Amino acid sequence: MRFSDIHMIMIGEEGEYGRRLVRYLETHLSTAIRVYHFTTTESFLAFKERADIYLLDEAFFQRLSEEKQNVLLREKRLILLTAQEEEGTFCKYHNPKELLDRLRRFSDEMEDLASREGRREEERVEGREEGRETARTRLTMIYSPVYEEKLKEIARSFMKEGDVYIGAEDLGYKENISAYGQGSDMGDLCYYIHLREEHVMDMMRDMLVREEDIEVLHPPDMYFYLRELTKEDYIWFFDKVRKEGTYREVFWGAGMGFVSDLDILRCFDRIILLDSRENIRLNLFCDRLEKVLNLRSFHQGAAEQKEQCQESFHQNTLWQEPVDSRREAPGQESWKRVYREDILNGTAW
C-alpha cells in the first residue's frame, strides 16, 4: 500500500478517539508521513503548515469559522469523522483499515493528476522540438468600464461552442452549482491562483458550470477578491491557460474592479471594449481610454512588459503597430469597440 503523495496528516478531535487514531496511523503508515493531533480549534488554527489530509471530527469542524470551513472544503483534502454513516464521511465506529483505504485512493488520485500534468508537459516539449507548437488558448477580455448586468449575455454573442466565460465582474451571485459544490465562483479560483497551485487548470475545470453550449465560472461576490491578486499572479495564471490549450478561447468578463492597472490589458490577445449610445459619460471615457492606450503603446513602448510576459503574448497584438481602434487590425481582431445596445438588439451584425 503506497501513500507517495501524503506527507502530513492533521487530526482535529478533542476526545480519546483522536489519540487512538494517531497511534493507529503511526503504526500502519510510513515514518515519512507526519501525523499531528489537535484537541482545540485554537491550536489547530495556530499551526501554520498546510496538511495533505485533514481528518476532523464533525463537531470540531463546526467550531471553525465559516471562512476556514470553506477553504477546507474547496481544497478537497478533508475527511469528516462522524458518529453515523454519512456519504462522503468516515464513521468513527468503522474499522480504521477502511480509512487507510480512503487515504490510499486519495494518494492514487493525486498521483494520476500529477501524471496527466507530466504527460501534457512532455507533449508540449515534444511539439516544440518537432517544430509543431501545441495549439494555444486565445484570451479575450470583454471590458465594461461601468457595471453591466448583461455582460455574460453580450460576451456570448462572440463565443463559439466549447468556449469558456470567466466572470471577473464587479458584482457576483451564488446561483451556480459545480463539482466544487453550490457557490463556486471566481473568488474560489483566486485563492488557488494566489497559491500558484500547479493543478489550477484541473481545479478550474471542476468549478465550471455548463450553460447550453459554453462553460461558465461566475464572478465573485465582491471584486475585492480580484484585487488581492497581483499582476504577476494573473500573468502566471494566463500563461497556464494559454499553454494548456484545452479551450479554443477563454473570455474574461471584467469591470473596473479588475482593471486597476492598464498594463494588465497587455496580457490579452483581444480586447472588446463595451460602449453605450445612451451613456454619454461612458462614451467619453471610452474615447479617452483609446487615446491613453495609443499613447502608452506607440510612444512609451512595452519592452519591459513583453519580457515579463514573453510566454504569454502572441506576436501580433494591438501593442505593436498603430491601428484604427474602431477597425479590426489586418488578420486579427486585437481591439474592438462595440455598443451594448447593438449587441442586445441584435443589430450589431
Secondary structure as the mmCIF struct_conf table of DSSP 4:
data_model
#
loop_
_struct_conf.conf_type_id
_struct_conf.id
_struct_conf.beg_label_comp_id
_struct_conf.beg_label_asym_id
_struct_conf.beg_label_seq_id
_struct_conf.end_label_comp_id
_struct_conf.end_label_asym_id
_struct_conf.end_label_seq_id
TURN_TY1_P TURN_TY1_P1 SER A 4 ASP A 5
STRN STRN1 MET A 8 GLY A 12
BEND BEND1 GLU A 14 GLY A 15
HELX_RH_AL_P HELX_RH_AL_P1 GLU A 16 HIS A 28
BEND BEND2 LEU A 29 LEU A 29
TURN_TY1_P TURN_TY1_P2 THR A 31 ALA A 32
BEND BEND3 ILE A 33 ILE A 33
STRN STRN2 ARG A 34 PHE A 38
BEND BEND4 THR A 39 THR A 40
HELX_RH_AL_P HELX_RH_AL_P2 THR A 41 ALA A 46
BEND BEND5 GLU A 49 GLU A 49
HELX_LH_PP_P HELX_LH_PP_P1 ARG A 50 ALA A 51
BEND BEND6 ASP A 52 ASP A 52
STRN STRN3 ILE A 53 ASP A 57
HELX_RH_AL_P HELX_RH_AL_P3 GLU A 58 GLN A 62
TURN_TY1_P TURN_TY1_P3 ARG A 63 ARG A 63
BEND BEND7 LEU A 64 LEU A 64
HELX_RH_AL_P HELX_RH_AL_P4 GLU A 66 GLU A 75
TURN_TY1_P TURN_TY1_P4 LYS A 76 LYS A 76
STRN STRN4 LEU A 78 THR A 82
BEND BEND8 ALA A 83 GLN A 84
TURN_TY1_P TURN_TY1_P5 GLU A 87 GLY A 88
BEND BEND9 THR A 89 THR A 89
STRN STRN5 PHE A 90 CYS A 91
TURN_TY1_P TURN_TY1_P6 LYS A 92 TYR A 93
BEND BEND10 HIS A 94 HIS A 94
HELX_RH_AL_P HELX_RH_AL_P5 PRO A 96 GLU A 129
TURN_TY1_P TURN_TY1_P7 GLU A 130 GLY A 131
HELX_LH_PP_P HELX_LH_PP_P2 GLU A 133 THR A 137
STRN STRN6 ARG A 138 TYR A 143
BEND BEND11 PRO A 145 VAL A 146
TURN_TY1_P TURN_TY1_P8 GLU A 149 LYS A 150
HELX_RH_AL_P HELX_RH_AL_P6 LEU A 151 ARG A 156
TURN_TY1_P TURN_TY1_P9 SER A 157 PHE A 158
TURN_TY1_P TURN_TY1_P10 GLU A 161 GLY A 162
STRN STRN7 VAL A 164 ALA A 168
BEND BEND12 ASP A 170 ASP A 170
STRN STRN8 LEU A 171 LEU A 171
STRN STRN9 ILE A 177 SER A 178
TURN_TY1_P TURN_TY1_P11 ALA A 179 TYR A 180
STRN STRN10 GLY A 181 GLN A 182
TURN_TY1_P TURN_TY1_P12 GLY A 183 GLY A 183
HELX_RH_AL_P HELX_RH_AL_P7 MET A 186 HIS A 194
TURN_TY1_P TURN_TY1_P13 LEU A 195 ARG A 196
TURN_TY1_P TURN_TY1_P14 GLU A 198 HIS A 199
HELX_RH_AL_P HELX_RH_AL_P8 VAL A 200 MET A 207
STRN STRN11 VAL A 209 GLU A 211
TURN_TY1_P TURN_TY1_P15 GLU A 212 ASP A 213
STRN STRN12 ILE A 214 LEU A 217
HELX_LH_PP_P HELX_LH_PP_P3 HIS A 218 PRO A 220
BEND BEND13 ASP A 221 ASP A 221
STRN STRN13 MET A 222 MET A 222
TURN_TY1_P TURN_TY1_P16 TYR A 223 TYR A 223
HELX_RH_AL_P HELX_RH_AL_P9 PHE A 224 ARG A 227
TURN_TY1_P TURN_TY1_P17 GLU A 228 GLU A 228
BEND BEND14 LEU A 229 LEU A 229
HELX_RH_AL_P HELX_RH_AL_P10 LYS A 231 GLU A 244
BEND BEND15 TYR A 247 ARG A 248
STRN STRN14 GLU A 249 ALA A 254
TURN_TY1_P TURN_TY1_P18 MET A 256 PHE A 258
BEND BEND16 SER A 260 ASP A 261
HELX_RH_3T_P HELX_RH_3T_P1 LEU A 262 CYS A 267
BEND BEND17 ASP A 269 ASP A 269
STRN STRN15 ARG A 270 ASP A 275
BEND BEND18 ARG A 277 GLU A 278
HELX_RH_AL_P HELX_RH_AL_P11 ILE A 280 LEU A 295
HELX_RH_PI_P HELX_RH_PI_P1 ARG A 296 GLN A 300
HELX_RH_AL_P HELX_RH_AL_P12 ALA A 303 GLN A 308
TURN_TY1_P TURN_TY1_P19 CYS A 309 SER A 312
BEND BEND19 GLN A 315 GLN A 315
TURN_TY1_P TURN_TY1_P20 LEU A 318 GLN A 320
BEND BEND20 GLU A 321 GLU A 321
TURN_TY1_P TURN_TY1_P21 SER A 325 ARG A 326
BEND BEND21 ARG A 327 ARG A 327
HELX_LH_PP_P HELX_LH_PP_P4 GLU A 328 GLU A 328
STRN STRN16 ALA A 329 ALA A 329
TURN_TY1_P TURN_TY1_P22 PRO A 330 GLY A 331
STRN STRN17 GLN A 332 GLN A 332
STRN STRN18 TRP A 335 TYR A 339
HELX_RH_AL_P HELX_RH_AL_P13 ARG A 340 ASN A 345
TURN_TY1_P TURN_TY1_P23 GLY A 346 GLY A 346
#
